[in-house]
Amino acid sequence: MIKGDPERMTDAMIRLADQDGPLPKRLVLGAEAYAGIRKALGGRIEELDRQKDVAVAADFTDEELAQL
């Protein structure tokens, strides 16, 4: 069974559109959507963290930069 209530989703979109300030780039509606996106983003952060040493090693050192 899908838990999302279309009327509540519509109300949330209208309330958000009426607020001052920047709108979110992506609007997540529903607990299942939130949990799925959170899980996916968590996996992406873990993957990024595993590459940190390789990413940082591609930079000039401070000493090398001073010589440029």
Jmol script that loads the backbone (N, CA, C; Angstrom):
load data "model"
ATOM      1  N   MET A   1       0.835  -1.176   0.000  1.00  0.00           N
ATOM      2  CA  MET A   1       0.000   0.000   0.000  1.00  0.00           C
ATOM      3  C   MET A   1       0.888   1.251   0.000  1.00  0.00           C
ATOM      4  N   ILE A   2       0.576   2.202  -0.840  1.00  0.00           N
ATOM      5  CA  ILE A   2       1.290   3.466  -0.885  1.00  0.00           C
ATOM      6  C   ILE A   2       0.721   4.381   0.190  1.00  0.00           C
ATOM      7  N   LYS A   3       1.613   4.934   1.003  1.00  0.00           N
ATOM      8  CA  LYS A   3       1.172   5.755   2.124  1.00  0.00           C
ATOM      9  C   LYS A   3       0.942   7.209   1.747  1.00  0.00           C
ATOM     10  N   GLY A   4       1.466   7.637   0.601  1.00  0.00           N
ATOM     11  CA  GLY A   4       1.375   9.041   0.224  1.00  0.00           C
ATOM     12  C   GLY A   4      -0.053   9.486  -0.053  1.00  0.00           C
ATOM     13  N   ASP A   5      -0.431  10.605   0.527  1.00  0.00           N
ATOM     14  CA  ASP A   5      -1.755  11.185   0.356  1.00  0.00           C
ATOM     15  C   ASP A   5      -1.646  12.321  -0.666  1.00  0.00           C
ATOM     16  N   PRO A   6      -2.248  12.184  -1.838  1.00  0.00           N
ATOM     17  CA  PRO A   6      -2.128  13.214  -2.877  1.00  0.00           C
ATOM     18  C   PRO A   6      -2.593  14.601  -2.419  1.00  0.00           C
ATOM     19  N   GLU A   7      -3.602  14.675  -1.599  1.00  0.00           N
ATOM     20  CA  GLU A   7      -4.076  15.972  -1.118  1.00  0.00           C
ATOM     21  C   GLU A   7      -3.049  16.619  -0.209  1.00  0.00           C
ATOM     22  N   ARG A   8      -2.439  15.844   0.666  1.00  0.00           N
ATOM     23  CA  ARG A   8      -1.406  16.392   1.552  1.00  0.00           C
ATOM     24  C   ARG A   8      -0.176  16.807   0.750  1.00  0.00           C
ATOM     25  N   MET A   9       0.146  16.052  -0.282  1.00  0.00           N
ATOM     26  CA  MET A   9       1.278  16.416  -1.136  1.00  0.00           C
ATOM     27  C   MET A   9       1.005  17.743  -1.841  1.00  0.00           C
ATOM     28  N   THR A  10      -0.216  17.901  -2.341  1.00  0.00           N
ATOM     29  CA  THR A  10      -0.596  19.150  -3.002  1.00  0.00           C
ATOM     30  C   THR A  10      -0.533  20.311  -2.028  1.00  0.00           C
ATOM     31  N   ASP A  11      -1.056  20.111  -0.822  1.00  0.00           N
ATOM     32  CA  ASP A  11      -1.000  21.159   0.201  1.00  0.00           C
ATOM     33  C   ASP A  11       0.446  21.535   0.524  1.00  0.00           C
ATOM     34  N   ALA A  12       1.314  20.554   0.622  1.00  0.00           N
ATOM     35  CA  ALA A  12       2.723  20.821   0.926  1.00  0.00           C
ATOM     36  C   ALA A  12       3.361  21.651  -0.192  1.00  0.00           C
ATOM     37  N   MET A  13       3.066  21.344  -1.446  1.00  0.00           N
ATOM     38  CA  MET A  13       3.611  22.100  -2.576  1.00  0.00           C
ATOM     39  C   MET A  13       3.107  23.538  -2.561  1.00  0.00           C
ATOM     40  N   ILE A  14       1.838  23.732  -2.263  1.00  0.00           N
ATOM     41  CA  ILE A  14       1.275  25.085  -2.222  1.00  0.00           C
ATOM     42  C   ILE A  14       1.886  25.883  -1.078  1.00  0.00           C
ATOM     43  N   ARG A  15       1.992  25.274   0.099  1.00  0.00           N
ATOM     44  CA  ARG A  15       2.609  25.971   1.240  1.00  0.00           C
ATOM     45  C   ARG A  15       4.035  26.366   0.919  1.00  0.00           C
ATOM     46  N   LEU A  16       4.768  25.475   0.291  1.00  0.00           N
ATOM     47  CA  LEU A  16       6.165  25.757  -0.058  1.00  0.00           C
ATOM     48  C   LEU A  16       6.255  26.899  -1.064  1.00  0.00           C
ATOM     49  N   ALA A  17       5.381  26.888  -2.057  1.00  0.00           N
ATOM     50  CA  ALA A  17       5.391  27.939  -3.084  1.00  0.00           C
ATOM     51  C   ALA A  17       5.051  29.304  -2.498  1.00  0.00           C
ATOM     52  N   ASP A  18       4.282  29.331  -1.419  1.00  0.00           N
ATOM     53  CA  ASP A  18       3.883  30.593  -0.789  1.00  0.00           C
ATOM     54  C   ASP A  18       4.931  31.140   0.178  1.00  0.00           C
ATOM     55  N   GLN A  19       5.964  30.380   0.482  1.00  0.00           N
ATOM     56  CA  GLN A  19       6.986  30.818   1.437  1.00  0.00           C
ATOM     57  C   GLN A  19       7.975  31.769   0.775  1.00  0.00           C
ATOM     58  N   ASP A  20       8.534  32.656   1.599  1.00  0.00           N
ATOM     59  CA  ASP A  20       9.619  33.507   1.135  1.00  0.00           C
ATOM     60  C   ASP A  20      10.907  32.706   1.130  1.00  0.00           C
ATOM     61  N   GLY A  21      11.824  33.135   0.324  1.00  0.00           N
ATOM     62  CA  GLY A  21      13.122  32.486   0.291  1.00  0.00           C
ATOM     63  C   GLY A  21      13.243  31.499  -0.847  1.00  0.00           C
ATOM     64  N   PRO A  22      14.423  30.943  -0.973  1.00  0.00           N
ATOM     65  CA  PRO A  22      14.654  30.029  -2.094  1.00  0.00           C
ATOM     66  C   PRO A  22      13.885  28.714  -1.936  1.00  0.00           C
ATOM     67  N   LEU A  23      13.446  28.198  -3.053  1.00  0.00           N
ATOM     68  CA  LEU A  23      12.762  26.907  -3.060  1.00  0.00           C
ATOM     69  C   LEU A  23      13.793  25.791  -3.144  1.00  0.00           C
ATOM     70  N   PRO A  24      13.477  24.618  -2.619  1.00  0.00           N
ATOM     71  CA  PRO A  24      14.408  23.505  -2.753  1.00  0.00           C
ATOM     72  C   PRO A  24      14.530  23.085  -4.217  1.00  0.00           C
ATOM     73  N   LYS A  25      15.691  22.570  -4.587  1.00  0.00           N
ATOM     74  CA  LYS A  25      15.884  22.099  -5.961  1.00  0.00           C
ATOM     75  C   LYS A  25      15.052  20.855  -6.223  1.00  0.00           C
ATOM     76  N   ARG A  26      14.858  20.068  -5.189  1.00  0.00           N
ATOM     77  CA  ARG A  26      14.048  18.855  -5.298  1.00  0.00           C
ATOM     78  C   ARG A  26      13.139  18.782  -4.073  1.00  0.00           C
ATOM     79  N   LEU A  27      11.889  18.499  -4.310  1.00  0.00           N
ATOM     80  CA  LEU A  27      10.934  18.390  -3.217  1.00  0.00           C
ATOM     81  C   LEU A  27      10.648  16.920  -2.961  1.00  0.00           C
ATOM     82  N   VAL A  28      10.936  16.490  -1.772  1.00  0.00           N
ATOM     83  CA  VAL A  28      10.725  15.102  -1.384  1.00  0.00           C
ATOM     84  C   VAL A  28       9.410  15.025  -0.621  1.00  0.00           C
ATOM     85  N   LEU A  29       8.505  14.203  -1.110  1.00  0.00           N
ATOM     86  CA  LEU A  29       7.197  14.074  -0.476  1.00  0.00           C
ATOM     87  C   LEU A  29       6.933  12.611  -0.143  1.00  0.00           C
ATOM     88  N   GLY A  30       6.772  12.338   1.121  1.00  0.00           N
ATOM     89  CA  GLY A  30       6.474  10.987   1.581  1.00  0.00           C
ATOM     90  C   GLY A  30       7.656  10.353   2.288  1.00  0.00           C
ATOM     91  N   ALA A  31       7.321   9.549   3.279  1.00  0.00           N
ATOM     92  CA  ALA A  31       8.345   8.884   4.081  1.00  0.00           C
ATOM     93  C   ALA A  31       9.172   7.908   3.254  1.00  0.00           C
ATOM     94  N   GLU A  32       8.529   7.197   2.332  1.00  0.00           N
ATOM     95  CA  GLU A  32       9.261   6.230   1.511  1.00  0.00           C
ATOM     96  C   GLU A  32      10.237   6.937   0.579  1.00  0.00           C
ATOM     97  N   ALA A  33       9.818   8.055   0.008  1.00  0.00           N
ATOM     98  CA  ALA A  33      10.699   8.825  -0.862  1.00  0.00           C
ATOM     99  C   ALA A  33      11.886   9.356  -0.064  1.00  0.00           C
ATOM    100  N   TYR A  34      11.616   9.892   1.112  1.00  0.00           N
ATOM    101  CA  TYR A  34      12.683  10.416   1.961  1.00  0.00           C
ATOM    102  C   TYR A  34      13.693   9.322   2.305  1.00  0.00           C
ATOM    103  N   ALA A  35      13.203   8.169   2.744  1.00  0.00           N
ATOM    104  CA  ALA A  35      14.093   7.080   3.139  1.00  0.00           C
ATOM    105  C   ALA A  35      14.924   6.589   1.956  1.00  0.00           C
ATOM    106  N   GLY A  36      14.309   6.471   0.794  1.00  0.00           N
ATOM    107  CA  GLY A  36      15.027   5.998  -0.378  1.00  0.00           C
ATOM    108  C   GLY A  36      16.110   6.959  -0.825  1.00  0.00           C
ATOM    109  N   ILE A  37      15.792   8.248  -0.829  1.00  0.00           N
ATOM    110  CA  ILE A  37      16.783   9.250  -1.234  1.00  0.00           C
ATOM    111  C   ILE A  37      17.898   9.339  -0.201  1.00  0.00           C
ATOM    112  N   ARG A  38      17.545   9.275   1.071  1.00  0.00           N
ATOM    113  CA  ARG A  38      18.574   9.328   2.131  1.00  0.00           C
ATOM    114  C   ARG A  38      19.531   8.169   1.995  1.00  0.00           C
ATOM    115  N   LYS A  39      19.024   6.992   1.720  1.00  0.00           N
ATOM    116  CA  LYS A  39      19.866   5.809   1.557  1.00  0.00           C
ATOM    117  C   LYS A  39      20.790   5.974   0.342  1.00  0.00           C
ATOM    118  N   ALA A  40      20.242   6.441  -0.761  1.00  0.00           N
ATOM    119  CA  ALA A  40      21.038   6.616  -1.975  1.00  0.00           C
ATOM    120  C   ALA A  40      22.139   7.661  -1.776  1.00  0.00           C
ATOM    121  N   LEU A  41      21.785   8.779  -1.150  1.00  0.00           N
ATOM    122  CA  LEU A  41      22.794   9.817  -0.923  1.00  0.00           C
ATOM    123  C   LEU A  41      23.858   9.356   0.061  1.00  0.00           C
ATOM    124  N   GLY A  42      23.463   8.597   1.061  1.00  0.00           N
ATOM    125  CA  GLY A  42      24.438   8.049   2.008  1.00  0.00           C
ATOM    126  C   GLY A  42      25.451   7.168   1.304  1.00  0.00           C
ATOM    127  N   GLY A  43      24.987   6.364   0.366  1.00  0.00           N
ATOM    128  CA  GLY A  43      25.892   5.513  -0.403  1.00  0.00           C
ATOM    129  C   GLY A  43      26.842   6.324  -1.259  1.00  0.00           C
ATOM    130  N   ARG A  44      26.362   7.423  -1.818  1.00  0.00           N
ATOM    131  CA  ARG A  44      27.211   8.279  -2.636  1.00  0.00           C
ATOM    132  C   ARG A  44      28.279   8.956  -1.795  1.00  0.00           C
ATOM    133  N   ILE A  45      27.933   9.397  -0.585  1.00  0.00           N
ATOM    134  CA  ILE A  45      28.910  10.015   0.319  1.00  0.00           C
ATOM    135  C   ILE A  45      29.974   8.994   0.712  1.00  0.00           C
ATOM    136  N   GLU A  46      29.563   7.772   1.011  1.00  0.00           N
ATOM    137  CA  GLU A  46      30.535   6.724   1.361  1.00  0.00           C
ATOM    138  C   GLU A  46      31.494   6.477   0.202  1.00  0.00           C
ATOM    139  N   GLU A  47      30.961   6.425  -1.010  1.00  0.00           N
ATOM    140  CA  GLU A  47      31.812   6.221  -2.184  1.00  0.00           C
ATOM    141  C   GLU A  47      32.796   7.384  -2.349  1.00  0.00           C
ATOM    142  N   LEU A  48      32.323   8.597  -2.178  1.00  0.00           N
ATOM    143  CA  LEU A  48      33.182   9.772  -2.269  1.00  0.00           C
ATOM    144  C   LEU A  48      34.285   9.710  -1.222  1.00  0.00           C
ATOM    145  N   ASP A  49      33.942   9.373   0.011  1.00  0.00           N
ATOM    146  CA  ASP A  49      34.927   9.297   1.082  1.00  0.00           C
ATOM    147  C   ASP A  49      36.007   8.254   0.792  1.00  0.00           C
ATOM    148  N   ARG A  50      35.633   7.161   0.143  1.00  0.00           N
ATOM    149  CA  ARG A  50      36.623   6.138  -0.197  1.00  0.00           C
ATOM    150  C   ARG A  50      37.641   6.641  -1.231  1.00  0.00           C
ATOM    151  N   GLN A  51      37.290   7.683  -1.968  1.00  0.00           N
ATOM    152  CA  GLN A  51      38.176   8.221  -2.991  1.00  0.00           C
ATOM    153  C   GLN A  51      38.987   9.432  -2.520  1.00  0.00           C
ATOM    154  N   LYS A  52      38.831   9.817  -1.271  1.00  0.00           N
ATOM    155  CA  LYS A  52      39.452  11.046  -0.787  1.00  0.00           C
ATOM    156  C   LYS A  52      40.963  11.052  -0.991  1.00  0.00           C
ATOM    157  N   ASP A  53      41.651   9.982  -0.620  1.00  0.00           N
ATOM    158  CA  ASP A  53      43.108   9.960  -0.745  1.00  0.00           C
ATOM    159  C   ASP A  53      43.552  10.131  -2.193  1.00  0.00           C
ATOM    160  N   VAL A  54      42.857   9.486  -3.113  1.00  0.00           N
ATOM    161  CA  VAL A  54      43.194   9.609  -4.528  1.00  0.00           C
ATOM    162  C   VAL A  54      42.933  11.037  -5.004  1.00  0.00           C
ATOM    163  N   ALA A  55      41.820  11.618  -4.592  1.00  0.00           N
ATOM    164  CA  ALA A  55      41.470  12.974  -5.006  1.00  0.00           C
ATOM    165  C   ALA A  55      42.500  13.981  -4.506  1.00  0.00           C
ATOM    166  N   VAL A  56      42.860  13.892  -3.241  1.00  0.00           N
ATOM    167  CA  VAL A  56      43.796  14.843  -2.645  1.00  0.00           C
ATOM    168  C   VAL A  56      45.197  14.670  -3.240  1.00  0.00           C
ATOM    169  N   ALA A  57      45.583  13.453  -3.561  1.00  0.00           N
ATOM    170  CA  ALA A  57      46.910  13.189  -4.125  1.00  0.00           C
ATOM    171  C   ALA A  57      47.086  13.814  -5.506  1.00  0.00           C
ATOM    172  N   ALA A  58      46.023  14.191  -6.159  1.00  0.00           N
ATOM    173  CA  ALA A  58      46.111  14.783  -7.498  1.00  0.00           C
ATOM    174  C   ALA A  58      46.447  16.275  -7.458  1.00  0.00           C
ATOM    175  N   ASP A  59      46.486  16.881  -6.283  1.00  0.00           N
ATOM    176  CA  ASP A  59      46.799  18.303  -6.138  1.00  0.00           C
ATOM    177  C   ASP A  59      48.303  18.529  -6.036  1.00  0.00           C
ATOM    178  N   PHE A  60      48.724  19.752  -6.414  1.00  0.00           N
ATOM    179  CA  PHE A  60      50.082  20.176  -6.114  1.00  0.00           C
ATOM    180  C   PHE A  60      50.230  20.280  -4.601  1.00  0.00           C
ATOM    181  N   THR A  61      51.404  20.029  -4.078  1.00  0.00           N
ATOM    182  CA  THR A  61      51.666  20.267  -2.660  1.00  0.00           C
ATOM    183  C   THR A  61      51.837  21.764  -2.461  1.00  0.00           C
ATOM    184  N   ASP A  62      51.815  22.212  -1.220  1.00  0.00           N
ATOM    185  CA  ASP A  62      52.026  23.639  -0.927  1.00  0.00           C
ATOM    186  C   ASP A  62      53.410  24.087  -1.399  1.00  0.00           C
ATOM    187  N   GLU A  63      54.405  23.236  -1.216  1.00  0.00           N
ATOM    188  CA  GLU A  63      55.758  23.561  -1.640  1.00  0.00           C
ATOM    189  C   GLU A  63      55.835  23.695  -3.168  1.00  0.00           C
ATOM    190  N   GLU A  64      55.179  22.790  -3.888  1.00  0.00           N
ATOM    191  CA  GLU A  64      55.175  22.871  -5.342  1.00  0.00           C
ATOM    192  C   GLU A  64      54.463  24.137  -5.825  1.00  0.00           C
ATOM    193  N   LEU A  65      53.372  24.476  -5.174  1.00  0.00           N
ATOM    194  CA  LEU A  65      52.655  25.698  -5.535  1.00  0.00           C
ATOM    195  C   LEU A  65      53.516  26.944  -5.311  1.00  0.00           C
ATOM    196  N   ALA A  66      54.292  26.955  -4.244  1.00  0.00           N
ATOM    197  CA  ALA A  66      55.162  28.102  -3.936  1.00  0.00           C
ATOM    198  C   ALA A  66      56.223  28.298  -5.008  1.00  0.00           C
ATOM    199  N   GLN A  67      56.580  27.224  -5.708  1.00  0.00           N
ATOM    200  CA  GLN A  67      57.619  27.296  -6.740  1.00  0.00           C
ATOM    201  C   GLN A  67      57.073  27.693  -8.110  1.00  0.00           C
ATOM    202  N   LEU A  68      55.769  27.695  -8.255  1.00  0.00           N
ATOM    203  CA  LEU A  68      55.175  28.031  -9.554  1.00  0.00           C
ATOM    204  C   LEU A  68      55.192  29.523  -9.827  1.00  0.00           C
TER     205      LEU A  68
END
end "model"
wireframe off; spacefill off
backbone 0.3
color backbone group
